[in-house]
């Protein structure tokens, strides 16, 4: 449930107001066998910038920037287009930023520099054996229960949560508990989401206090012992970083894997191609990131600014859906087609500019490893007969009820 749609601001010309909405527009509302990416791709045939009323959870409208070139301008200019919105905290009636996502330049750079080593390509390589072990464990457990599964519940979300627990230095024995929190936070009722958010914050605060006294070799120990400009981080700064790690590492990775499996379940020939030549999986993962990105970055204008001849006023929200940028024909040949061996694939699933996803190296490895191990261990799969995946739009696109079945292949063997 979202708040009531707020009135269109007086300064927005009526001819620029569209009925499109990331949450409730055609192809965006939860629907069986839907394709929200194809639905939003149709925006490329319309105006490059328009106003969408009620295009946020709190009912506020946003400008929607359609083309990749214009999105780059917005997302690279952190001074004109601010990301400091305190989204998570405001839902709890509080005010603190998720760091570094909701910190604007020039302050942003010092936080980014602090955290970069934690998620560097070298650090990710070191984590790879654990990531692979977690993937194998979940897949084998899923196989042991039969020849079909709800892959979002049984693999994608637990896989993403397990990597977060590894960062916190917490064993997999708490996986089920954390998956429950994540499920309520991402997919629960408003009351469930609020309660889960409070539970997560309380847990992270308690772990922060413990690691200040008893540091180990994990993320929380690193940030509680770190110093910026000679000063230790405050409790709220540590909270802001911890919450961002939790949020950013869950829904986006799980959603990416979900859309990948949804696509492959409908294309057995593509499954077979990747199984027989696993070296193709890395390029295929990049192409599916391009075709099925999940996130729409939103910024707030700090001053009046003109974009495509349209005046955006100070205080206006500006949405930059990665889904349209990634299917912009000015950026990609055959942009509307999924070409699993596409090379030089400069997609923006991880956004642009100073706030480009800090965890992109880890997310890529999680997705590739998840696909490698799934395809190596699960026979040819399809959408389970009699079921239909439920897709949805929003600021993070997703798929639920993704019931996969591989029973026919098991019988053949």
C-alpha positions in Angstrom: 0.0 0.0 0.0 1.3 3.5 -0.9 0.2 7.0 0.2 -2.4 8.9 -1.8 -1.2 10.7 -5.0 0.0 14.2 -4.2 -1.2 17.1 -6.5 0.9 17.9 -9.5 3.0 21.0 -8.7 1.7 24.2 -10.4 4.9 24.8 -12.3 4.6 21.5 -14.2 3.0 22.1 -17.7 -0.1 20.0 -18.1 1.1 18.7 -21.5 4.1 17.1 -19.7 2.0 15.1 -17.2 1.7 11.4 -18.0 -0.4 8.6 -16.6 2.7 6.4 -16.4 3.6 5.1 -12.9 6.5 2.8 -11.9 4.2 1.1 -9.3 0.7 1.1 -10.9 1.2 1.7 -14.6 0.4 -0.9 -17.2 2.8 -3.8 -16.8 4.0 -2.5 -13.5 1.4 -3.8 -11.1 1.9 -7.3 -9.7 0.7 -9.6 -12.5 1.1 -13.3 -13.5 3.6 -13.8 -16.4 4.1 -10.0 -16.7 7.1 -8.3 -18.3 7.6 -4.9 -16.6 10.9 -4.4 -18.6 9.1 -4.6 -21.9 6.4 -2.3 -20.6 8.8 0.4 -19.5 10.7 0.1 -22.8 7.7 1.6 -24.6 8.6 4.9 -22.9 11.5 5.2 -25.5 9.0 6.0 -28.2 7.7 9.0 -26.2 9.0 12.3 -24.8 12.6 12.2 -23.3 11.4 13.8 -20.1 7.9 13.9 -18.6 6.2 14.2 -15.2 4.6 11.1 -13.5 2.2 11.9 -10.6 2.3 9.6 -7.5 5.5 8.0 -8.7 6.9 7.2 -5.2 5.7 5.3 -2.2 4.8 8.5 -0.4 2.6 9.7 -3.3 5.0 12.4 -4.5 5.4 12.8 -8.3 8.7 12.7 -10.2 10.1 13.8 -13.4 11.1 10.7 -15.5 14.2 10.9 -17.6 14.0 8.3 -20.3 17.2 8.5 -22.4 20.6 7.2 -21.3 22.5 10.4 -22.2 20.1 12.5 -20.1 20.3 10.1 -17.2 24.1 10.4 -17.3 23.8 14.1 -16.9 21.6 13.8 -13.9 23.4 11.0 -12.1 26.9 12.4 -12.7 25.9 15.8 -11.2 25.6 15.1 -7.5 25.6 18.8 -6.6 22.5 19.7 -8.7 20.7 16.4 -8.2 21.0 15.3 -4.6 20.5 11.7 -3.4 20.2 12.8 0.3 16.7 11.6 1.0 16.9 9.5 4.2 14.5 7.0 2.7 15.0 4.1 5.1 15.2 6.3 8.2 12.1 8.4 7.3 10.0 5.2 7.2 10.9 4.8 10.9 10.2 8.5 11.7 13.9 9.1 12.0 16.5 11.2 10.1 19.9 9.7 9.1 21.4 8.8 5.8 22.4 5.5 4.4 26.1 6.0 3.8 27.5 6.6 1.2 24.4 6.4 -1.0 22.6 9.4 0.6 25.7 11.6 1.1 26.3 14.1 -1.7 29.7 15.3 -3.1 32.1 16.5 -2.0 31.5 14.7 1.4 30.6 11.6 -0.4 34.2 10.9 -1.6 35.7 10.4 1.8 33.1 7.7 2.7 33.5 6.0 -0.6 37.3 5.9 -0.2 36.8 4.4 3.2 34.6 1.6 2.0 36.1 0.9 -1.5 38.7 -1.6 -0.1 36.0 -3.7 1.5 34.4 -4.4 -1.9 37.4 -4.2 -4.2 37.9 -6.8 -7.0 40.7 -8.3 -4.9 38.6 -8.7 -1.8 35.8 -10.2 -3.9 38.2 -12.8 -5.3 39.0 -13.8 -1.8 35.3 -14.2 -1.0 34.6 -16.4 -4.0 35.1 -19.8 -2.4 32.6 -18.9 0.3 30.1 -17.5 -2.2 30.4 -20.7 -4.2 30.1 -22.9 -1.2 26.9 -21.1 -0.1 25.4 -21.4 -3.6 26.2 -25.2 -3.8 24.8 -25.8 -0.3 21.4 -24.1 -1.1 21.1 -25.7 -4.5 21.8 -29.2 -3.1 19.3 -28.7 -0.3 16.7 -27.6 -2.8 17.3 -30.6 -5.0 17.0 -33.0 -2.0 13.4 -31.8 -1.5 12.2 -32.8 -4.9 12.1 -31.8 -8.6 10.5 -28.4 -8.3 11.1 -25.3 -6.1 10.1 -21.7 -5.5 13.5 -20.5 -6.6 13.1 -17.0 -5.1 12.4 -18.4 -1.6 14.6 -21.5 -1.8 17.6 -20.0 -3.5 17.8 -16.4 -4.7 17.0 -14.6 -1.5 18.7 -17.0 0.9 21.8 -16.8 -1.3 21.9 -13.0 -1.1 21.3 -13.0 2.7 24.0 -15.6 3.3 26.6 -13.4 1.7 25.5 -10.5 3.9 25.9 -12.7 7.0 29.4 -13.6 5.8 30.3 -9.9 5.7 29.0 -9.6 9.3 31.0 -12.6 10.4 27.7 -14.5 11.3 27.3 -18.2 10.7 24.7 -19.7 8.4 22.8 -21.0 11.4 21.0 -17.6 11.5 20.1 -17.7 7.8 16.5 -18.6 8.2 15.9 -15.8 10.8 17.5 -13.2 8.5 15.6 -14.4 5.4 12.4 -13.9 7.4 13.4 -10.3 8.2 14.4 -9.7 4.6 11.2 -11.1 3.3 9.0 -9.0 5.5 11.1 -5.9 4.8 11.0 -6.3 1.0 7.6 -7.9 0.5 5.5 -7.6 3.7 2.6 -5.3 4.5 3.4 -1.7 5.6 3.3 -2.8 9.2 5.5 -5.9 8.6 8.0 -3.7 6.7 8.2 -1.2 9.5 8.6 -3.9 12.2 11.3 -5.7 10.1 13.2 -2.5 9.6 13.2 -1.8 13.3 14.3 -5.4 14.0 17.2 -5.1 11.5 18.3 -1.7 12.9 18.2 -3.0 16.4 20.3 -6.1 15.5 22.9 -4.0 13.7 23.1 -1.5 16.5 23.7 -4.3 19.0 26.4 -5.9 16.8 28.0 -2.5 16.4 28.3 -2.1 20.1 29.7 -5.6 20.5 32.3 -5.1 17.8 33.4 -1.8 19.3 34.4 -3.8 22.4 35.4 -7.1 20.7 36.5 -6.5 17.1 37.0 -9.4 14.7 37.8 -9.6 11.0 34.4 -8.5 9.5 32.7 -5.5 8.1 31.2 -4.3 11.4 34.6 -4.4 13.1 36.2 -2.5 10.2 33.7 0.4 10.3 33.6 0.6 14.1 37.4 0.8 14.3 37.8 3.1 11.2 38.7 6.8 11.4 37.9 9.6 8.9 39.9 12.7 9.2 41.2 11.5 12.5 37.8 10.9 14.0 36.0 7.6 14.9 32.7 7.0 13.2 29.6 7.9 15.2 27.0 5.3 16.1 24.6 6.8 13.5 27.3 6.7 10.8 28.0 3.1 11.4 24.3 2.4 11.3 23.9 4.2 8.0 26.6 2.1 6.4 25.4 -1.2 7.9 21.8 -0.7 6.8 22.9 0.2 3.2 24.9 -3.0 3.0 21.9 -5.0 4.2 19.4 -3.3 1.8 21.6 -3.1 -1.3 22.9 -6.6 -1.0 19.5 -8.3 -0.9 16.8 -7.2 -3.2 18.9 -6.3 -6.2 21.0 -9.5 -6.4 18.0 -11.7 -5.6 15.9 -9.8 -8.3 18.6 -10.1 -10.9 19.0 -13.9 -10.4 15.2 -14.2 -10.4 14.7 -12.5 -13.7 17.6 -14.6 -15.1 16.0 -17.8 -14.1 12.6 -16.6 -15.3 14.1 -15.9 -18.8 16.1 -19.1 -19.0 13.0 -21.2 -17.9 11.3 -20.0 -21.0 14.3 -20.6 -23.3 15.6 -24.2 -22.9 17.9 -23.8 -25.8 19.7 -20.9 -24.1 20.0 -23.1 -20.9 21.6 -25.8 -22.9 24.0 -23.4 -24.6 25.3 -22.2 -21.2 25.4 -25.7 -19.7 27.5 -27.1 -22.6 29.9 -24.0 -22.6 30.0 -22.5 -19.1 32.5 -19.9 -20.2 29.6 -18.2 -21.9 27.9 -17.5 -18.6 29.8 -14.4 -17.7 28.8 -12.6 -21.0 25.3 -13.9 -20.6 25.0 -12.6 -17.0 26.1 -9.1 -18.3 23.5 -9.2 -21.0 20.7 -10.2 -18.6 21.8 -7.4 -16.3 21.3 -5.1 -19.2 18.0 -6.5 -20.3 16.5 -6.9 -16.7 17.9 -4.2 -14.5 15.9 -3.7 -11.3 16.7 -0.2 -9.9 15.5 3.3 -10.6 17.8 5.9 -9.0 15.9 9.0 -7.8 17.4 12.4 -7.1 16.1 15.8 -5.8 17.0 19.0 -7.6 18.9 21.4 -5.5 18.3 24.3 -7.9 16.3 25.2 -10.9 17.8 23.4 -13.9 16.9 22.8 -17.6 16.9 19.4 -19.1 15.7 18.8 -22.7 14.3 22.3 -22.8 12.1 21.5 -19.7 12.6 23.5 -16.4 13.0 21.3 -13.4 12.4 23.3 -10.2 14.4 23.2 -7.0 12.9 20.4 -4.8 11.5 18.4 -7.7 12.2 14.6 -7.7 13.9 13.2 -10.8 13.7 9.4 -11.6 16.2 7.7 -13.9 15.0 4.2 -14.7 17.9 2.0 -15.6 15.4 -0.1 -17.6 15.0 2.6 -20.3 18.7 3.5 -20.4 19.7 -0.1 -20.9 17.3 -0.5 -23.9 18.0 2.9 -25.5 18.8 2.2 -29.2 21.2 5.2 -29.2 23.4 3.1 -26.8 22.9 -0.5 -27.9 22.4 -2.1 -31.3 19.3 -4.4 -31.3 18.6 -2.9 -27.8 15.2 -4.6 -27.5 16.7 -8.1 -28.2 18.5 -10.3 -25.6 21.8 -11.4 -27.1 23.6 -13.6 -24.6 27.0 -13.2 -26.3 26.8 -9.4 -26.5 30.2 -7.9 -26.1 31.3 -4.3 -25.1 28.2 -4.3 -22.9 28.3 -0.9 -21.1 25.0 -1.3 -19.4 23.9 0.8 -16.4 22.4 -1.9 -14.1 24.7 -0.5 -11.4 23.9 3.1 -12.3 26.2 6.0 -13.3 28.4 8.6 -11.6 29.7 9.0 -8.1 27.0 6.8 -6.7 27.6 3.9 -9.0 27.0 0.7 -7.0 29.8 0.2 -4.5 29.1 -3.5 -4.4 29.0 -4.1 -8.2 32.1 -6.4 -8.2 30.5 -8.6 -5.5 27.1 -8.6 -7.1 28.5 -9.7 -10.5 30.3 -12.6 -8.9 27.3 -13.6 -6.9 25.2 -13.7 -10.0 27.7 -15.5 -12.2 28.4 -18.1 -9.5 24.7 -18.6 -8.8 24.1 -19.2 -12.5 27.1 -21.5 -12.9 26.2 -23.7 -10.0 22.5 -23.8 -10.7 23.0 -24.8 -14.4 25.6 -27.3 -13.4 23.4 -29.0 -10.8 19.8 -28.6 -12.0 18.6 -30.2 -15.2 16.7 -28.4 -17.8 14.0 -26.5 -16.0 10.8 -24.8 -17.0 8.0 -22.8 -15.3 6.1 -25.4 -13.2 2.8 -26.2 -15.1 -0.2 -24.6 -13.4 1.9 -21.8 -11.9 2.7 -18.3 -13.1 5.5 -16.0 -11.9 4.3 -12.7 -10.5 6.3 -9.7 -11.7 6.1 -6.2 -10.5 7.5 -2.7 -11.0 8.4 -0.1 -8.5 11.8 1.4 -7.7 13.1 -2.1 -7.5 11.6 -4.4 -10.1 11.1 -8.0 -9.0 9.6 -11.4 -9.6 7.8 -13.7 -7.1 6.2 -17.1 -7.1 8.9 -18.3 -9.5 8.1 -22.0 -9.4 10.6 -24.0 -11.5 10.2 -27.6 -12.4 12.8 -30.1 -13.7 10.8 -33.3 -13.3 10.6 -34.2 -17.0 14.3 -34.1 -17.3 14.8 -36.2 -14.2 12.4 -38.8 -15.7 14.4 -38.8 -19.0 17.6 -39.6 -17.1 
